[in-house]
């Protein structure tokens, strides 16, 4: 029965039903009586494969194994495999082959395209290549003497895997025994499997791109942190005295990097004095002023004396204009003066 005939039959059954529930039940019964229940279950399993692609443990090899096993089980064939072309399209390699009898998987077999030109040209031109009698079909009989007869293959159902408008690979299903007329729903199913291979390849590429992007972002972040530390280095200018010259802009990343580096150095070197020098800061805004206050308080919590140097008239005016209370800070105009104060306190 053709796909059109089956569709007409299902529509007639649905129209004659007395309720929606009755229609659903009768339609399902009709599909099963036509042998479509296995294919329907296969399509449901394909939907599950789509959900699996969002799992963290998803792999391309695992997806290929699921697709080939699904083809073997649903179509009831001896072997089903996923094959992919090499970059130059001169050869095709088996990415996964499922053996139904042993329920095992293998991979790695190679076929040269030049050895089977009629088959590959025919497959590239169709959506599905259904060979009911593979040994006699002119599109597939190139394999008869060297493979089909040796393995008892009587019929094949193949579908090309297309990607970016090109021929990227194929799904191959091998039936052994006697010739087999392939049903329309089986042809549609193997085409859906080929589409699943395409989607799996695209998923793998997307995931690889995402991982590469994450790596690049992490690298940029690490570089920015390193630059921030280099632009505000923690220098030991005397025994027990650390100086931090703040240079350029003082954004959130730099503020965090300076805080981390300074507190680590104070703790590690047991510094008694810290000099925060603002001479090289481009501008003082509310965020910078707030970060400065927090930095001074954090250093003091570690029991270390802190002096803020580089307070020029412009910087002082800016801080006052922002409402920053300087009464709690020990400040000097130059780094030299701050260092002299530290020496006196020794």
MISE-591022 format. One record per residue (C-alpha): x, y, z. Coordinates in steps of 0.5 Angstrom, whole numbers, padded with zeros to 4 digits, always signed. Example, Ala and Ser with C-alpha at 12.3 -4.5 7.8 and 13.67 -1.06 7.14 Angstrom:
% MISE-591022
+0025-0009+0016/+0027-0002+0014/
***
This chain:
% MISE-591022
+0000+0000+0000/+0003+0007-0002/+0004+0013+0003/-0002+0016-0001/-0007+0010+0000/-0005+0009+0007/-0006+0017+0008/-0013+0016+0005/-0015+0010+0009/-0013+0014+0016/-0017+0020+0014/-0023+0015+0012/-0023+0012+0019/-0022+0019+0023/-0028+0021+0019/-0032+0015+0021/-0031+0015+0028/-0036+0018+0033/-0031+0021+0038/-0024+0024+0038/-0022+0019+0043/-0025+0013+0038/-0022+0016+0032/-0015+0016+0035/-0015+0009+0037/-0018+0007+0031/-0012+0011+0027/-0007+0008+0031/-0010+0001+0030/-0010+0002+0023/-0003+0004+0023/+0000-0002+0027/-0004-0007+0022/+0000-0004+0016/+0006-0005+0020/+0008+0002+0022/+0008+0002+0029/+0015+0000+0029/+0017+0006+0025/+0012+0011+0029/+0016+0008+0035/+0023+0010+0031/+0020+0017+0030/+0019+0018+0037/+0026+0015+0039/+0028+0020+0034/+0025+0026+0038/+0028+0023+0044/+0035+0024+0041/+0034+0031+0039/+0033+0032+0047/+0039+0028+0048/+0043+0033+0044/+0042+0039+0050/+0045+0034+0055/+0052+0036+0058/+0055+0029+0057/+0052+0028+0049/+0058+0026+0044/+0058+0026+0037/+0060+0018+0037/+0054+0017+0042/+0049+0020+0037/+0052+0016+0031/+0051+0010+0035/+0044+0011+0037/+0042+0013+0030/+0045+0006+0027/+0042+0002+0033/+0035+0005+0032/+0036+0004+0024/+0037-0003+0025/+0032-0004+0030/+0026-0001+0027/+0027-0003+0020/+0029-0010+0022/+0036-0010+0018/+0042-0014+0019/+0046-0008+0019/+0046-0001+0019/+0051+0005+0019/+0053+0012+0019/+0058+0014+0014/+0062+0020+0013/+0066+0023+0007/+0073+0025+0008/+0075+0033+0007/+0076+0031-0001/+0070+0027-0002/+0075+0022-0005/+0073+0017+0000/+0068+0015+0005/+0069+0012+0012/+0064+0009+0017/+0063+0013+0023/+0059+0007+0026/+0056+0000+0024/+0051-0003+0028/+0050-0011+0027/+0043-0013+0029/+0045-0020+0031/+0050-0019+0036/+0048-0012+0038/+0055-0009+0037/+0058-0003+0034/+0064-0002+0030/+0067+0004+0025/+0073+0005+0021/+0072+0002+0014/+0073+0006+0008/+0070+0006+0001/+0074+0010-0005/+0069+0014-0009/+0072+0012-0015/+0071+0005-0014/+0063+0006-0014/+0062+0012-0018/+0055+0009-0021/+0052+0008-0013/+0055+0015-0011/+0052+0019-0017/+0045+0016-0016/+0045+0017-0008/+0047+0024-0009/+0041+0026-0014/+0036+0023-0009/+0033+0024-0002/+0033+0016-0001/+0036+0010-0005/+0031+0004-0004/+0034-0002-0008/+0029-0008-0007/+0033-0012-0010/+0040-0010-0009/+0044-0015-0013/+0040-0013-0019/+0039-0006-0018/+0043-0002-0023/+0045+0003-0018/+0047-0002-0013/+0050-0008-0016/+0057-0005-0016/+0057-0008-0009/+0054-0015-0011/+0060-0019-0013/+0065-0016-0008/+0060-0015-0002/+0053-0017-0002/+0053-0024-0004/+0059-0026+0001/+0054-0023+0006/+0048-0025+0004/+0045-0018+0003/+0039-0018-0002/+0036-0011-0001/+0039-0004+0002/+0035+0002+0004/+0040+0008+0004/+0039+0016+0005/+0045+0021+0003/+0047+0026+0009/+0047+0033+0007/+0050+0039+0010/+0051+0046+0007/+0048+0044+0001/+0053+0039+0000/+0053+0031+0000/+0057+0030+0007/+0055+0022+0008/+0050+0017+0008/+0046+0012+0012/+0046+0005+0010/+0041+0000+0012/+0043-0008+0009/+0037-0013+0009/+0039-0020+0008/+0036-0026+0006/+0031-0025+0000/+0029-0018-0004/+0025-0014+0000/+0020-0008-0002/+0021-0002+0002/+0015+0001+0005/+0014+0009+0004/+0014+0010+0011/+0021+0006+0012/+0023+0011+0006/+0021+0017+0010/+0024+0014+0017/+0031+0013+0014/+0031+0020+0011/+0029+0022+0018/+0035+0019+0020/+0040+0022+0015/+0037+0029+0018/+0039+0027+0025/+0046+0025+0023/+0046+0032+0020/+0043+0036+0026/+0048+0032+0030/+0054+0034+0026/+0052+0041+0027/+0051+0040+0034/+0058+0038+0035/+0061+0044+0031/+0056+0049+0035/+0059+0046+0041/+0066+0046+0039/+0065+0053+0037/+0062+0055+0044/+0068+0051+0048/+0073+0055+0043/+0069+0061+0045/+0069+0060+0053/+0077+0058+0052/+0078+0065+0049/+0074+0069+0054/+0078+0066+0059/+0084+0067+0056/+0082+0074+0055/+0080+0075+0062/+0086+0072+0065/+0090+0077+0060/+0086+0083+0063/+0087+0081+0070/+0095+0080+0068/+0095+0087+0065/+0091+0090+0071/+0096+0087+0076/+0102+0090+0071/+0099+0097+0071/+0098+0097+0079/+0104+0092+0081/+0105+0091+0088/+0112+0093+0090/+0117+0092+0096/+0120+0098+0096/+0123+0097+0103/+0123+0092+0108/+0116+0091+0111/+0114+0097+0106/+0109+0095+0100/+0108+0101+0095/+0102+0100+0090/+0102+0105+0084/+0095+0106+0081/+0096+0108+0074/+0091+0110+0068/+0084+0108+0069/+0081+0104+0075/+0075+0100+0073/+0072+0094+0076/+0076+0089+0074/+0083+0093+0076/+0080+0094+0083/+0079+0087+0084/+0085+0085+0081/+0089+0090+0086/+0085+0088+0092/+0087+0081+0091/+0094+0082+0089/+0095+0087+0095/+0092+0083+0101/+0096+0077+0098/+0102+0081+0098/+0101+0084+0105/+0099+0077+0108/+0105+0073+0105/+0110+0078+0106/+0108+0081+0113/+0108+0088+0111/+0107+0093+0116/+0106+0099+0111/+0102+0100+0105/+0103+0106+0100/+0097+0107+0095/+0100+0112+0090/+0095+0116+0086/+0099+0120+0082/+0098+0116+0075/+0090+0115+0076/+0087+0119+0070/+0081+0121+0074/+0077+0120+0081/+0070+0118+0080/+0065+0115+0086/+0067+0108+0084/+0074+0110+0084/+0074+0113+0091/+0069+0108+0094/+0074+0103+0092/+0080+0107+0095/+0077+0107+0102/+0075+0100+0102/+0082+0098+0100/+0085+0102+0106/+0080+0099+0111/+0082+0092+0108/+0089+0093+0109/+0088+0096+0116/+0084+0090+0118/+0090+0086+0117/+0094+0090+0122/+0098+0094+0117/+0099+0102+0117/+0096+0105+0110/+0098+0112+0107/+0095+0115+0101/+0100+0119+0097/+0100+0123+0090/+0094+0127+0093/+0095+0133+0088/+0090+0139+0089/+0086+0137+0083/+0085+0130+0086/+0084+0133+0093/+0078+0137+0090/+0075+0132+0086/+0075+0127+0093/+0072+0133+0096/+0067+0134+0091/+0065+0127+0091/+0063+0128+0099/+0069+0123+0101/+0071+0124+0108/+0079+0124+0108/+0079+0125+0115/+0080+0118+0117/+0086+0117+0111/+0093+0119+0112/+0095+0122+0106/+0101+0126+0103/+0103+0129+0096/+0108+0125+0094/+0110+0118+0095/+0117+0120+0097/+0114+0124+0103/+0110+0117+0105/+0116+0113+0105/+0119+0118+0109/+0113+0117+0114/+0114+0110+0114/+0121+0110+0116/+0120+0115+0122/+0115+0110+0124/+0120+0104+0124/
***
